[in-house]
Amino acid sequence: MEECPFCNPRKDPDQNIVFENEFCYYLQNPKHQDVLEGTGVIVPKAHRKDAFALSKKEWEATQNLLQKAKRYIEETFNPDGYTLGWNVGEVSNQFIFHAHFHIIPRYNDEPYAGRGIRYWLKQPENKRT
């Protein structure tokens, strides 16, 4: 997995390791801070294709970093809410096939405020034919 940006975050200048524990990293990509500041991902250190491949210890480590990241984001960026989630498969817009849990702080003054995960479920034009 030499070319996977999440397998070797110390070698990738686009990955900033904010926190880590035995099983996972919490990363913030500086390029993603221009749109919604504070955005980051939690990734397992071992290459796992998607969230369904995580071990119990990796799930626990993810939850641990989620709480730590939340405290950090709130102290640093003071968001009004969050959108959290996993993309699994190309149809879900997963384009790095190493499991990564998105932590997206949301702000009342952003143009897409109020458009979370449920927004996409309620769009009639997204109905399968």
Residue pairs with C-beta under 8 A, 6 or more apart in sequence:
1 7
1 8
1 47
1 98
2 8
4 47
4 96
4 97
4 98
5 12
5 14
5 15
5 96
5 98
6 15
6 25
6 27
6 41
6 43
6 47
6 96
6 98
6 100
7 47
7 98
9 15
9 17
9 25
9 27
9 43
10 17
14 29
14 30
14 31
15 27
15 29
16 27
16 28
16 29
16 30
17 25
17 26
17 27
18 26
18 27
18 28
18 40
18 69
18 72
19 25
19 26
19 65
19 68
19 69
19 72
20 26
20 45
20 65
21 61
21 64
21 65
22 45
22 57
22 61
23 44
23 45
23 46
23 55
23 57
23 58
23 60
23 61
24 42
24 43
24 44
24 45
24 58
24 61
24 62
24 64
24 65
25 42
25 43
25 45
25 65
26 40
26 41
26 42
26 65
26 68
26 69
26 103
27 40
27 41
27 42
27 43
28 38
28 39
28 40
29 39
29 40
29 41
32 39
32 40
33 39
36 104
36 105
36 106
36 107
36 110
37 77
37 105
38 73
38 76
38 77
38 79
38 103
38 105
39 102
39 103
39 104
39 105
40 69
40 73
40 102
40 103
41 100
41 101
41 102
41 103
42 62
42 65
42 66
42 69
42 100
42 101
42 103
43 98
43 99
43 100
43 101
44 54
44 58
44 61
44 62
44 98
44 99
46 58
47 98
48 54
48 58
48 98
48 99
49 97
49 98
49 99
50 86
50 88
50 89
50 94
50 97
50 99
51 86
51 88
51 99
51 101
52 88
53 99
54 62
54 99
62 101
66 84
66 101
66 103
69 103
70 82
70 103
73 79
73 103
73 105
77 105
79 105
79 106
79 107
80 106
80 107
80 108
80 113
81 105
81 106
82 103
82 104
82 105
82 106
83 102
83 104
83 106
83 116
83 117
84 101
84 102
84 103
84 104
85 101
85 102
85 117
86 99
86 100
86 101
86 102
87 93
87 94
87 102
88 94
106 113
106 116
107 113
120 126
